[in-house]
Amino acid sequence: MMSRISLRRVHYMPRDFETGILYVSEEYGVAGHLCPCGCGSKIITPLGATDWTLTEINGRASLKPSVGNWQIPCKSH
């Protein structure tokens, strides 16, 4: 299980995600990362006033509310 995820601001989501990176495209209002459990599933999260919000404090990012992945086999949260 991953303990830290680094923030990487991008214009477009990359085709291949790296482990431990939260990709954020503020222009397109979306965040993406690999599931932290290690199963390799891509998690795409919409950002916006009625979706999830991204906060950054001291270089650390957080999505609120928390992201539950109920549609993937691992059901990671």
mmCIF file of the N, C-alpha and C atoms, coordinates in Angstrom:
data_MODEL
# 
_entry.id   MODEL 
# 
loop_
_atom_site.group_PDB 
_atom_site.id 
_atom_site.type_symbol 
_atom_site.label_atom_id 
_atom_site.label_alt_id 
_atom_site.label_comp_id 
_atom_site.label_asym_id 
_atom_site.label_entity_id 
_atom_site.label_seq_id 
_atom_site.pdbx_PDB_ins_code 
_atom_site.Cartn_x 
_atom_site.Cartn_y 
_atom_site.Cartn_z 
_atom_site.occupancy 
_atom_site.B_iso_or_equiv 
_atom_site.pdbx_formal_charge 
_atom_site.auth_seq_id 
_atom_site.auth_comp_id 
_atom_site.auth_asym_id 
_atom_site.auth_atom_id 
_atom_site.pdbx_PDB_model_num 
ATOM 1   N N  . MET A 1 1  ? 0.845   -1.174 0.000   1.00 0.00 ? 1  MET A N  1 
ATOM 2   C CA . MET A 1 1  ? 0.000   0.000  0.000   1.00 0.00 ? 1  MET A CA 1 
ATOM 3   C C  . MET A 1 1  ? 0.897   1.246  0.000   1.00 0.00 ? 1  MET A C  1 
ATOM 4   N N  . MET A 1 2  ? 0.514   2.222  -0.788  1.00 0.00 ? 2  MET A N  1 
ATOM 5   C CA . MET A 1 2  ? 1.278   3.450  -0.944  1.00 0.00 ? 2  MET A CA 1 
ATOM 6   C C  . MET A 1 2  ? 1.030   4.394  0.225   1.00 0.00 ? 2  MET A C  1 
ATOM 7   N N  . SER A 1 3  ? 2.073   5.018  0.743   1.00 0.00 ? 3  SER A N  1 
ATOM 8   C CA . SER A 1 3  ? 1.889   5.935  1.865   1.00 0.00 ? 3  SER A CA 1 
ATOM 9   C C  . SER A 1 3  ? 1.924   7.405  1.433   1.00 0.00 ? 3  SER A C  1 
ATOM 10  N N  . ARG A 1 4  ? 2.607   7.724  0.335   1.00 0.00 ? 4  ARG A N  1 
ATOM 11  C CA . ARG A 1 4  ? 2.686   9.106  -0.132  1.00 0.00 ? 4  ARG A CA 1 
ATOM 12  C C  . ARG A 1 4  ? 2.445   9.167  -1.622  1.00 0.00 ? 4  ARG A C  1 
ATOM 13  N N  . ILE A 1 5  ? 1.707   10.185 -2.009  1.00 0.00 ? 5  ILE A N  1 
ATOM 14  C CA . ILE A 1 5  ? 1.457   10.426 -3.422  1.00 0.00 ? 5  ILE A CA 1 
ATOM 15  C C  . ILE A 1 5  ? 1.869   11.853 -3.719  1.00 0.00 ? 5  ILE A C  1 
ATOM 16  N N  . SER A 1 6  ? 2.690   12.040 -4.744  1.00 0.00 ? 6  SER A N  1 
ATOM 17  C CA . SER A 1 6  ? 3.171   13.366 -5.130  1.00 0.00 ? 6  SER A CA 1 
ATOM 18  C C  . SER A 1 6  ? 2.232   13.997 -6.142  1.00 0.00 ? 6  SER A C  1 
ATOM 19  N N  . LEU A 1 7  ? 2.113   15.305 -6.077  1.00 0.00 ? 7  LEU A N  1 
ATOM 20  C CA . LEU A 1 7  ? 1.272   16.064 -6.992  1.00 0.00 ? 7  LEU A CA 1 
ATOM 21  C C  . LEU A 1 7  ? 2.055   16.440 -8.243  1.00 0.00 ? 7  LEU A C  1 
ATOM 22  N N  . ARG A 1 8  ? 1.441   16.209 -9.406  1.00 0.00 ? 8  ARG A N  1 
ATOM 23  C CA . ARG A 1 8  ? 2.040   16.644 -10.668 1.00 0.00 ? 8  ARG A CA 1 
ATOM 24  C C  . ARG A 1 8  ? 0.947   17.343 -11.478 1.00 0.00 ? 8  ARG A C  1 
ATOM 25  N N  . ARG A 1 9  ? 1.122   18.632 -11.699 1.00 0.00 ? 9  ARG A N  1 
ATOM 26  C CA . ARG A 1 9  ? 0.163   19.399 -12.492 1.00 0.00 ? 9  ARG A CA 1 
ATOM 27  C C  . ARG A 1 9  ? 0.471   19.180 -13.971 1.00 0.00 ? 9  ARG A C  1 
ATOM 28  N N  . VAL A 1 10 ? -0.569  18.875 -14.743 1.00 0.00 ? 10 VAL A N  1 
ATOM 29  C CA . VAL A 1 10 ? -0.417  18.584 -16.166 1.00 0.00 ? 10 VAL A CA 1 
ATOM 30  C C  . VAL A 1 10 ? -1.508  19.311 -16.945 1.00 0.00 ? 10 VAL A C  1 
ATOM 31  N N  . HIS A 1 11 ? -1.284  19.470 -18.233 1.00 0.00 ? 11 HIS A N  1 
ATOM 32  C CA . HIS A 1 11 ? -2.321  20.012 -19.106 1.00 0.00 ? 11 HIS A CA 1 
ATOM 33  C C  . HIS A 1 11 ? -3.271  18.876 -19.483 1.00 0.00 ? 11 HIS A C  1 
ATOM 34  N N  . TYR A 1 12 ? -2.711  17.780 -19.995 1.00 0.00 ? 12 TYR A N  1 
ATOM 35  C CA . TYR A 1 12 ? -3.464  16.583 -20.358 1.00 0.00 ? 12 TYR A CA 1 
ATOM 36  C C  . TYR A 1 12 ? -3.013  15.432 -19.470 1.00 0.00 ? 12 TYR A C  1 
ATOM 37  N N  . MET A 1 13 ? -3.919  14.514 -19.201 1.00 0.00 ? 13 MET A N  1 
ATOM 38  C CA . MET A 1 13 ? -3.561  13.301 -18.474 1.00 0.00 ? 13 MET A CA 1 
ATOM 39  C C  . MET A 1 13 ? -2.620  12.475 -19.351 1.00 0.00 ? 13 MET A C  1 
ATOM 40  N N  . PRO A 1 14 ? -1.537  11.961 -18.779 1.00 0.00 ? 14 PRO A N  1 
ATOM 41  C CA . PRO A 1 14 ? -0.656  11.100 -19.578 1.00 0.00 ? 14 PRO A CA 1 
ATOM 42  C C  . PRO A 1 14 ? -1.343  9.775  -19.887 1.00 0.00 ? 14 PRO A C  1 
ATOM 43  N N  . ARG A 1 15 ? -0.912  9.147  -20.939 1.00 0.00 ? 15 ARG A N  1 
ATOM 44  C CA . ARG A 1 15 ? -1.471  7.837  -21.304 1.00 0.00 ? 15 ARG A CA 1 
ATOM 45  C C  . ARG A 1 15 ? -1.135  6.792  -20.254 1.00 0.00 ? 15 ARG A C  1 
ATOM 46  N N  . ASP A 1 16 ? 0.115   6.809  -19.806 1.00 0.00 ? 16 ASP A N  1 
ATOM 47  C CA . ASP A 1 16 ? 0.581   5.872  -18.786 1.00 0.00 ? 16 ASP A CA 1 
ATOM 48  C C  . ASP A 1 16 ? 0.834   6.637  -17.499 1.00 0.00 ? 16 ASP A C  1 
ATOM 49  N N  . PHE A 1 17 ? 0.241   6.169  -16.416 1.00 0.00 ? 17 PHE A N  1 
ATOM 50  C CA . PHE A 1 17 ? 0.443   6.791  -15.110 1.00 0.00 ? 17 PHE A CA 1 
ATOM 51  C C  . PHE A 1 17 ? 1.624   6.139  -14.406 1.00 0.00 ? 17 PHE A C  1 
ATOM 52  N N  . GLU A 1 18 ? 2.332   6.934  -13.607 1.00 0.00 ? 18 GLU A N  1 
ATOM 53  C CA . GLU A 1 18 ? 3.402   6.420  -12.752 1.00 0.00 ? 18 GLU A CA 1 
ATOM 54  C C  . GLU A 1 18 ? 2.840   6.180  -11.359 1.00 0.00 ? 18 GLU A C  1 
ATOM 55  N N  . THR A 1 19 ? 3.345   5.158  -10.701 1.00 0.00 ? 19 THR A N  1 
ATOM 56  C CA . THR A 1 19 ? 2.957   4.877  -9.321  1.00 0.00 ? 19 THR A CA 1 
ATOM 57  C C  . THR A 1 19 ? 3.348   6.045  -8.426  1.00 0.00 ? 19 THR A C  1 
ATOM 58  N N  . GLY A 1 20 ? 2.454   6.424  -7.529  1.00 0.00 ? 20 GLY A N  1 
ATOM 59  C CA . GLY A 1 20 ? 2.763   7.449  -6.540  1.00 0.00 ? 20 GLY A CA 1 
ATOM 60  C C  . GLY A 1 20 ? 2.578   8.885  -7.015  1.00 0.00 ? 20 GLY A C  1 
ATOM 61  N N  . ILE A 1 21 ? 1.940   9.084  -8.176  1.00 0.00 ? 21 ILE A N  1 
ATOM 62  C CA . ILE A 1 21 ? 1.739   10.435 -8.709  1.00 0.00 ? 21 ILE A CA 1 
ATOM 63  C C  . ILE A 1 21 ? 0.242   10.715 -8.829  1.00 0.00 ? 21 ILE A C  1 
ATOM 64  N N  . LEU A 1 22 ? -0.195  11.868 -8.312  1.00 0.00 ? 22 LEU A N  1 
ATOM 65  C CA . LEU A 1 22 ? -1.543  12.364 -8.537  1.00 0.00 ? 22 LEU A CA 1 
ATOM 66  C C  . LEU A 1 22 ? -1.432  13.416 -9.628  1.00 0.00 ? 22 LEU A C  1 
ATOM 67  N N  . TYR A 1 23 ? -1.960  13.111 -10.800 1.00 0.00 ? 23 TYR A N  1 
ATOM 68  C CA . TYR A 1 23 ? -1.934  14.032 -11.932 1.00 0.00 ? 23 TYR A CA 1 
ATOM 69  C C  . TYR A 1 23 ? -3.172  14.919 -11.837 1.00 0.00 ? 23 TYR A C  1 
ATOM 70  N N  . VAL A 1 24 ? -2.978  16.230 -11.989 1.00 0.00 ? 24 VAL A N  1 
ATOM 71  C CA . VAL A 1 24 ? -4.096  17.160 -11.906 1.00 0.00 ? 24 VAL A CA 1 
ATOM 72  C C  . VAL A 1 24 ? -4.057  18.107 -13.096 1.00 0.00 ? 24 VAL A C  1 
ATOM 73  N N  . SER A 1 25 ? -5.160  18.127 -13.842 1.00 0.00 ? 25 SER A N  1 
ATOM 74  C CA . SER A 1 25 ? -5.352  19.101 -14.903 1.00 0.00 ? 25 SER A CA 1 
ATOM 75  C C  . SER A 1 25 ? -6.449  20.052 -14.443 1.00 0.00 ? 25 SER A C  1 
ATOM 76  N N  . GLU A 1 26 ? -6.046  21.210 -13.953 1.00 0.00 ? 26 GLU A N  1 
ATOM 77  C CA . GLU A 1 26 ? -7.035  22.178 -13.493 1.00 0.00 ? 26 GLU A CA 1 
ATOM 78  C C  . GLU A 1 26 ? -7.816  22.749 -14.673 1.00 0.00 ? 26 GLU A C  1 
ATOM 79  N N  . GLU A 1 27 ? -7.164  22.868 -15.816 1.00 0.00 ? 27 GLU A N  1 
ATOM 80  C CA . GLU A 1 27 ? -7.836  23.385 -17.002 1.00 0.00 ? 27 GLU A CA 1 
ATOM 81  C C  . GLU A 1 27 ? -9.020  22.506 -17.398 1.00 0.00 ? 27 GLU A C  1 
ATOM 82  N N  . TYR A 1 28 ? -8.864  21.198 -17.291 1.00 0.00 ? 28 TYR A N  1 
ATOM 83  C CA . TYR A 1 28 ? -9.921  20.266 -17.663 1.00 0.00 ? 28 TYR A CA 1 
ATOM 84  C C  . TYR A 1 28 ? -10.700 19.732 -16.460 1.00 0.00 ? 28 TYR A C  1 
ATOM 85  N N  . GLY A 1 29 ? -10.346 20.170 -15.260 1.00 0.00 ? 29 GLY A N  1 
ATOM 86  C CA . GLY A 1 29 ? -11.093 19.794 -14.065 1.00 0.00 ? 29 GLY A CA 1 
ATOM 87  C C  . GLY A 1 29 ? -11.097 18.314 -13.761 1.00 0.00 ? 29 GLY A C  1 
ATOM 88  N N  . VAL A 1 30 ? -9.898  17.716 -13.782 1.00 0.00 ? 30 VAL A N  1 
ATOM 89  C CA . VAL A 1 30 ? -9.810  16.278 -13.547 1.00 0.00 ? 30 VAL A CA 1 
ATOM 90  C C  . VAL A 1 30 ? -8.494  15.932 -12.843 1.00 0.00 ? 30 VAL A C  1 
ATOM 91  N N  . ALA A 1 31 ? -8.576  14.887 -12.022 1.00 0.00 ? 31 ALA A N  1 
ATOM 92  C CA . ALA A 1 31 ? -7.381  14.342 -11.368 1.00 0.00 ? 31 ALA A CA 1 
ATOM 93  C C  . ALA A 1 31 ? -7.319  12.859 -11.693 1.00 0.00 ? 31 ALA A C  1 
ATOM 94  N N  . GLY A 1 32 ? -6.126  12.303 -11.722 1.00 0.00 ? 32 GLY A N  1 
ATOM 95  C CA . GLY A 1 32 ? -5.974  10.889 -12.007 1.00 0.00 ? 32 GLY A CA 1 
ATOM 96  C C  . GLY A 1 32 ? -4.770  10.313 -11.287 1.00 0.00 ? 32 GLY A C  1 
ATOM 97  N N  . HIS A 1 33 ? -4.883  9.054  -10.881 1.00 0.00 ? 33 HIS A N  1 
ATOM 98  C CA . HIS A 1 33 ? -3.771  8.358  -10.233 1.00 0.00 ? 33 HIS A CA 1 
ATOM 99  C C  . HIS A 1 33 ? -3.982  6.861  -10.357 1.00 0.00 ? 33 HIS A C  1 
ATOM 100 N N  . LEU A 1 34 ? -2.933  6.116  -10.101 1.00 0.00 ? 34 LEU A N  1 
ATOM 101 C CA . LEU A 1 34 ? -3.057  4.661  -10.009 1.00 0.00 ? 34 LEU A CA 1 
ATOM 102 C C  . LEU A 1 34 ? -3.550  4.314  -8.611  1.00 0.00 ? 34 LEU A C  1 
ATOM 103 N N  . CYS A 1 35 ? -4.386  3.303  -8.520  1.00 0.00 ? 35 CYS A N  1 
ATOM 104 C CA . CYS A 1 35 ? -4.910  2.886  -7.227  1.00 0.00 ? 35 CYS A CA 1 
ATOM 105 C C  . CYS A 1 35 ? -3.743  2.628  -6.266  1.00 0.00 ? 35 CYS A C  1 
ATOM 106 N N  . PRO A 1 36 ? -3.789  3.228  -5.072  1.00 0.00 ? 36 PRO A N  1 
ATOM 107 C CA . PRO A 1 36 ? -2.673  3.069  -4.133  1.00 0.00 ? 36 PRO A CA 1 
ATOM 108 C C  . PRO A 1 36 ? -2.519  1.664  -3.555  1.00 0.00 ? 36 PRO A C  1 
ATOM 109 N N  . CYS A 1 37 ? -3.496  0.775  -3.772  1.00 0.00 ? 37 CYS A N  1 
ATOM 110 C CA . CYS A 1 37 ? -3.353  -0.588 -3.238  1.00 0.00 ? 37 CYS A CA 1 
ATOM 111 C C  . CYS A 1 37 ? -2.338  -1.393 -4.041  1.00 0.00 ? 37 CYS A C  1 
ATOM 112 N N  . GLY A 1 38 ? -2.014  -0.899 -5.262  1.00 0.00 ? 38 GLY A N  1 
ATOM 113 C CA . GLY A 1 38 ? -1.043  -1.601 -6.094  1.00 0.00 ? 38 GLY A CA 1 
ATOM 114 C C  . GLY A 1 38 ? -1.667  -2.471 -7.171  1.00 0.00 ? 38 GLY A C  1 
ATOM 115 N N  . CYS A 1 39 ? -3.004  -2.455 -7.299  1.00 0.00 ? 39 CYS A N  1 
ATOM 116 C CA . CYS A 1 39 ? -3.661  -3.312 -8.300  1.00 0.00 ? 39 CYS A CA 1 
ATOM 117 C C  . CYS A 1 39 ? -3.458  -2.799 -9.727  1.00 0.00 ? 39 CYS A C  1 
ATOM 118 N N  . GLY A 1 40 ? -3.030  -1.531 -9.891  1.00 0.00 ? 40 GLY A N  1 
ATOM 119 C CA . GLY A 1 40 ? -2.749  -0.977 -11.214 1.00 0.00 ? 40 GLY A CA 1 
ATOM 120 C C  . GLY A 1 40 ? -3.921  -0.290 -11.889 1.00 0.00 ? 40 GLY A C  1 
ATOM 121 N N  . SER A 1 41 ? -5.091  -0.256 -11.248 1.00 0.00 ? 41 SER A N  1 
ATOM 122 C CA . SER A 1 41 ? -6.254  0.409  -11.839 1.00 0.00 ? 41 SER A CA 1 
ATOM 123 C C  . SER A 1 41 ? -6.051  1.921  -11.875 1.00 0.00 ? 41 SER A C  1 
ATOM 124 N N  . LYS A 1 42 ? -6.464  2.545  -12.985 1.00 0.00 ? 42 LYS A N  1 
ATOM 125 C CA . LYS A 1 42 ? -6.437  4.002  -13.099 1.00 0.00 ? 42 LYS A CA 1 
ATOM 126 C C  . LYS A 1 42 ? -7.694  4.568  -12.454 1.00 0.00 ? 42 LYS A C  1 
ATOM 127 N N  . ILE A 1 43 ? -7.512  5.570  -11.622 1.00 0.00 ? 43 ILE A N  1 
ATOM 128 C CA . ILE A 1 43 ? -8.629  6.233  -10.961 1.00 0.00 ? 43 ILE A CA 1 
ATOM 129 C C  . ILE A 1 43 ? -8.703  7.654  -11.511 1.00 0.00 ? 43 ILE A C  1 
ATOM 130 N N  . ILE A 1 44 ? -9.841  8.006  -12.096 1.00 0.00 ? 44 ILE A N  1 
ATOM 131 C CA . ILE A 1 44 ? -10.056 9.348  -12.646 1.00 0.00 ? 44 ILE A CA 1 
ATOM 132 C C  . ILE A 1 44 ? -11.141 10.010 -11.809 1.00 0.00 ? 44 ILE A C  1 
ATOM 133 N N  . THR A 1 45 ? -10.848 11.212 -11.335 1.00 0.00 ? 45 THR A N  1 
ATOM 134 C CA . THR A 1 45 ? -11.747 11.917 -10.439 1.00 0.00 ? 45 THR A CA 1 
ATOM 135 C C  . THR A 1 45 ? -12.058 13.303 -10.991 1.00 0.00 ? 45 THR A C  1 
ATOM 136 N N  . PRO A 1 46 ? -13.351 13.626 -11.203 1.00 0.00 ? 46 PRO A N  1 
ATOM 137 C CA . PRO A 1 46 ? -13.703 14.972 -11.664 1.00 0.00 ? 46 PRO A CA 1 
ATOM 138 C C  . PRO A 1 46 ? -13.524 15.987 -10.530 1.00 0.00 ? 46 PRO A C  1 
ATOM 139 N N  . LEU A 1 47 ? -13.033 17.156 -10.883 1.00 0.00 ? 47 LEU A N  1 
ATOM 140 C CA . LEU A 1 47 ? -12.846 18.231 -9.907  1.00 0.00 ? 47 LEU A CA 1 
ATOM 141 C C  . LEU A 1 47 ? -13.836 19.350 -10.190 1.00 0.00 ? 47 LEU A C  1 
ATOM 142 N N  . GLY A 1 48 ? -14.368 19.937 -9.156  1.00 0.00 ? 48 GLY A N  1 
ATOM 143 C CA . GLY A 1 48 ? -15.284 21.054 -9.346  1.00 0.00 ? 48 GLY A CA 1 
ATOM 144 C C  . GLY A 1 48 ? -16.154 21.246 -8.115  1.00 0.00 ? 48 GLY A C  1 
ATOM 145 N N  . ALA A 1 49 ? -16.948 22.299 -8.151  1.00 0.00 ? 49 ALA A N  1 
ATOM 146 C CA . ALA A 1 49 ? -17.770 22.666 -7.002  1.00 0.00 ? 49 ALA A CA 1 
ATOM 147 C C  . ALA A 1 49 ? -18.755 21.571 -6.595  1.00 0.00 ? 49 ALA A C  1 
ATOM 148 N N  . THR A 1 50 ? -19.253 20.789 -7.550  1.00 0.00 ? 50 THR A N  1 
ATOM 149 C CA . THR A 1 50 ? -20.204 19.721 -7.225  1.00 0.00 ? 50 THR A CA 1 
ATOM 150 C C  . THR A 1 50 ? -19.566 18.339 -7.257  1.00 0.00 ? 50 THR A C  1 
ATOM 151 N N  . ASP A 1 51 ? -18.253 18.276 -7.451  1.00 0.00 ? 51 ASP A N  1 
ATOM 152 C CA . ASP A 1 51 ? -17.522 17.001 -7.504  1.00 0.00 ? 51 ASP A CA 1 
ATOM 153 C C  . ASP A 1 51 ? -16.521 16.978 -6.358  1.00 0.00 ? 51 ASP A C  1 
ATOM 154 N N  . TRP A 1 52 ? -15.279 16.628 -6.638  1.00 0.00 ? 52 TRP A N  1 
ATOM 155 C CA . TRP A 1 52 ? -14.223 16.621 -5.629  1.00 0.00 ? 52 TRP A CA 1 
ATOM 156 C C  . TRP A 1 52 ? -13.463 17.938 -5.686  1.00 0.00 ? 52 TRP A C  1 
ATOM 157 N N  . THR A 1 53 ? -12.858 18.307 -4.580  1.00 0.00 ? 53 THR A N  1 
ATOM 158 C CA . THR A 1 53 ? -12.017 19.491 -4.542  1.00 0.00 ? 53 THR A CA 1 
ATOM 159 C C  . THR A 1 53 ? -10.593 19.080 -4.181  1.00 0.00 ? 53 THR A C  1 
ATOM 160 N N  . LEU A 1 54 ? -9.658  19.804 -4.741  1.00 0.00 ? 54 LEU A N  1 
ATOM 161 C CA . LEU A 1 54 ? -8.243  19.573 -4.490  1.00 0.00 ? 54 LEU A CA 1 
ATOM 162 C C  . LEU A 1 54 ? -7.738  20.690 -3.596  1.00 0.00 ? 54 LEU A C  1 
ATOM 163 N N  . THR A 1 55 ? -7.068  20.315 -2.523  1.00 0.00 ? 55 THR A N  1 
ATOM 164 C CA . THR A 1 55 ? -6.380  21.295 -1.696  1.00 0.00 ? 55 THR A CA 1 
ATOM 165 C C  . THR A 1 55 ? -4.905  20.904 -1.658  1.00 0.00 ? 55 THR A C  1 
ATOM 166 N N  . GLU A 1 56 ? -4.068  21.923 -1.547  1.00 0.00 ? 56 GLU A N  1 
ATOM 167 C CA . GLU A 1 56 ? -2.620  21.691 -1.472  1.00 0.00 ? 56 GLU A CA 1 
ATOM 168 C C  . GLU A 1 56 ? -2.068  22.510 -0.319  1.00 0.00 ? 56 GLU A C  1 
ATOM 169 N N  . ILE A 1 57 ? -1.407  21.833 0.606   1.00 0.00 ? 57 ILE A N  1 
ATOM 170 C CA . ILE A 1 57 ? -0.793  22.486 1.759   1.00 0.00 ? 57 ILE A CA 1 
ATOM 171 C C  . ILE A 1 57 ? 0.630   21.967 1.873   1.00 0.00 ? 57 ILE A C  1 
ATOM 172 N N  . ASN A 1 58 ? 1.579   22.889 1.836   1.00 0.00 ? 58 ASN A N  1 
ATOM 173 C CA . ASN A 1 58 ? 3.003   22.540 1.946   1.00 0.00 ? 58 ASN A CA 1 
ATOM 174 C C  . ASN A 1 58 ? 3.416   21.472 0.945   1.00 0.00 ? 58 ASN A C  1 
ATOM 175 N N  . GLY A 1 59 ? 2.909   21.584 -0.286  1.00 0.00 ? 59 GLY A N  1 
ATOM 176 C CA . GLY A 1 59 ? 3.286   20.653 -1.340  1.00 0.00 ? 59 GLY A CA 1 
ATOM 177 C C  . GLY A 1 59 ? 2.586   19.310 -1.303  1.00 0.00 ? 59 GLY A C  1 
ATOM 178 N N  . ARG A 1 60 ? 1.674   19.126 -0.358  1.00 0.00 ? 60 ARG A N  1 
ATOM 179 C CA . ARG A 1 60 ? 0.926   17.867 -0.255  1.00 0.00 ? 60 ARG A CA 1 
ATOM 180 C C  . ARG A 1 60 ? -0.508  18.093 -0.703  1.00 0.00 ? 60 ARG A C  1 
ATOM 181 N N  . ALA A 1 61 ? -0.996  17.202 -1.523  1.00 0.00 ? 61 ALA A N  1 
ATOM 182 C CA . ALA A 1 61 ? -2.331  17.341 -2.096  1.00 0.00 ? 61 ALA A CA 1 
ATOM 183 C C  . ALA A 1 61 ? -3.324  16.425 -1.388  1.00 0.00 ? 61 ALA A C  1 
ATOM 184 N N  . SER A 1 62 ? -4.582  16.878 -1.371  1.00 0.00 ? 62 SER A N  1 
ATOM 185 C CA . SER A 1 62 ? -5.652  16.075 -0.807  1.00 0.00 ? 62 SER A CA 1 
ATOM 186 C C  . SER A 1 62 ? -6.911  16.293 -1.628  1.00 0.00 ? 62 SER A C  1 
ATOM 187 N N  . LEU A 1 63 ? -7.638  15.210 -1.884  1.00 0.00 ? 63 LEU A N  1 
ATOM 188 C CA . LEU A 1 63 ? -8.927  15.288 -2.563  1.00 0.00 ? 63 LEU A CA 1 
ATOM 189 C C  . LEU A 1 63 ? -10.023 15.092 -1.521  1.00 0.00 ? 63 LEU A C  1 
ATOM 190 N N  . LYS A 1 64 ? -11.051 15.930 -1.619  1.00 0.00 ? 64 LYS A N  1 
ATOM 191 C CA . LYS A 1 64 ? -12.186 15.812 -0.699  1.00 0.00 ? 64 LYS A CA 1 
ATOM 192 C C  . LYS A 1 64 ? -13.464 15.827 -1.498  1.00 0.00 ? 64 LYS A C  1 
ATOM 193 N N  . PRO A 1 65 ? -14.449 14.991 -1.180  1.00 0.00 ? 65 PRO A N  1 
ATOM 194 C CA . PRO A 1 65 ? -14.370 13.957 -0.147  1.00 0.00 ? 65 PRO A CA 1 
ATOM 195 C C  . PRO A 1 65 ? -13.390 12.863 -0.540  1.00 0.00 ? 65 PRO A C  1 
ATOM 196 N N  . SER A 1 66 ? -13.156 11.926 0.347   1.00 0.00 ? 66 SER A N  1 
ATOM 197 C CA . SER A 1 66 ? -12.214 10.848 0.038   1.00 0.00 ? 66 SER A CA 1 
ATOM 198 C C  . SER A 1 66 ? -12.732 10.060 -1.168  1.00 0.00 ? 66 SER A C  1 
ATOM 199 N N  . VAL A 1 67 ? -11.817 9.393  -1.829  1.00 0.00 ? 67 VAL A N  1 
ATOM 200 C CA . VAL A 1 67 ? -12.142 8.679  -3.067  1.00 0.00 ? 67 VAL A CA 1 
ATOM 201 C C  . VAL A 1 67 ? -12.340 7.202  -2.752  1.00 0.00 ? 67 VAL A C  1 
ATOM 202 N N  . GLY A 1 68 ? -13.562 6.726  -2.976  1.00 0.00 ? 68 GLY A N  1 
ATOM 203 C CA . GLY A 1 68 ? -13.858 5.307  -2.820  1.00 0.00 ? 68 GLY A CA 1 
ATOM 204 C C  . GLY A 1 68 ? -13.948 4.679  -4.204  1.00 0.00 ? 68 GLY A C  1 
ATOM 205 N N  . ASN A 1 69 ? -13.265 3.591  -4.415  1.00 0.00 ? 69 ASN A N  1 
ATOM 206 C CA . ASN A 1 69 ? -13.192 2.945  -5.724  1.00 0.00 ? 69 ASN A CA 1 
ATOM 207 C C  . ASN A 1 69 ? -14.042 1.680  -5.740  1.00 0.00 ? 69 ASN A C  1 
ATOM 208 N N  . TRP A 1 70 ? -15.336 1.850  -5.620  1.00 0.00 ? 70 TRP A N  1 
ATOM 209 C CA . TRP A 1 70 ? -16.231 0.704  -5.474  1.00 0.00 ? 70 TRP A CA 1 
ATOM 210 C C  . TRP A 1 70 ? -16.422 -0.063 -6.778  1.00 0.00 ? 70 TRP A C  1 
ATOM 211 N N  . GLN A 1 71 ? -16.084 0.533  -7.933  1.00 0.00 ? 71 GLN A N  1 
ATOM 212 C CA . GLN A 1 71 ? -16.293 -0.141 -9.210  1.00 0.00 ? 71 GLN A CA 1 
ATOM 213 C C  . GLN A 1 71 ? -15.111 -1.012 -9.648  1.00 0.00 ? 71 GLN A C  1 
ATOM 214 N N  . ILE A 1 72 ? -13.996 -0.947 -8.945  1.00 0.00 ? 72 ILE A N  1 
ATOM 215 C CA . ILE A 1 72 ? -12.849 -1.772 -9.315  1.00 0.00 ? 72 ILE A CA 1 
ATOM 216 C C  . ILE A 1 72 ? -12.758 -2.955 -8.353  1.00 0.00 ? 72 ILE A C  1 
ATOM 217 N N  . PRO A 1 73 ? -12.144 -4.057 -8.779  1.00 0.00 ? 73 PRO A N  1 
ATOM 218 C CA . PRO A 1 73 ? -12.149 -5.286 -7.964  1.00 0.00 ? 73 PRO A CA 1 
ATOM 219 C C  . PRO A 1 73 ? -11.621 -5.136 -6.530  1.00 0.00 ? 73 PRO A C  1 
ATOM 220 N N  . CYS A 1 74 ? -10.607 -4.285 -6.314  1.00 0.00 ? 74 CYS A N  1 
ATOM 221 C CA . CYS A 1 74 ? -10.022 -4.176 -4.975  1.00 0.00 ? 74 CYS A CA 1 
ATOM 222 C C  . CYS A 1 74 ? -10.889 -3.373 -4.009  1.00 0.00 ? 74 CYS A C  1 
ATOM 223 N N  . LYS A 1 75 ? -11.786 -2.530 -4.539  1.00 0.00 ? 75 LYS A N  1 
ATOM 224 C CA . LYS A 1 75 ? -12.672 -1.668 -3.742  1.00 0.00 ? 75 LYS A CA 1 
ATOM 225 C C  . LYS A 1 75 ? -11.890 -0.820 -2.745  1.00 0.00 ? 75 LYS A C  1 
ATOM 226 N N  . SER A 1 76 ? -10.714 -0.360 -3.168  1.00 0.00 ? 76 SER A N  1 
ATOM 227 C CA . SER A 1 76 ? -9.851  0.452  -2.312  1.00 0.00 ? 76 SER A CA 1 
ATOM 228 C C  . SER A 1 76 ? -10.533 1.772  -1.949  1.00 0.00 ? 76 SER A C  1 
ATOM 229 N N  . HIS A 1 77 ? -10.175 2.313  -0.798  1.00 0.00 ? 77 HIS A N  1 
ATOM 230 C CA . HIS A 1 77 ? -10.726 3.586  -0.340  1.00 0.00 ? 77 HIS A CA 1 
ATOM 231 C C  . HIS A 1 77 ? -9.611  4.445  0.200   1.00 0.00 ? 77 HIS A C  1 
# 
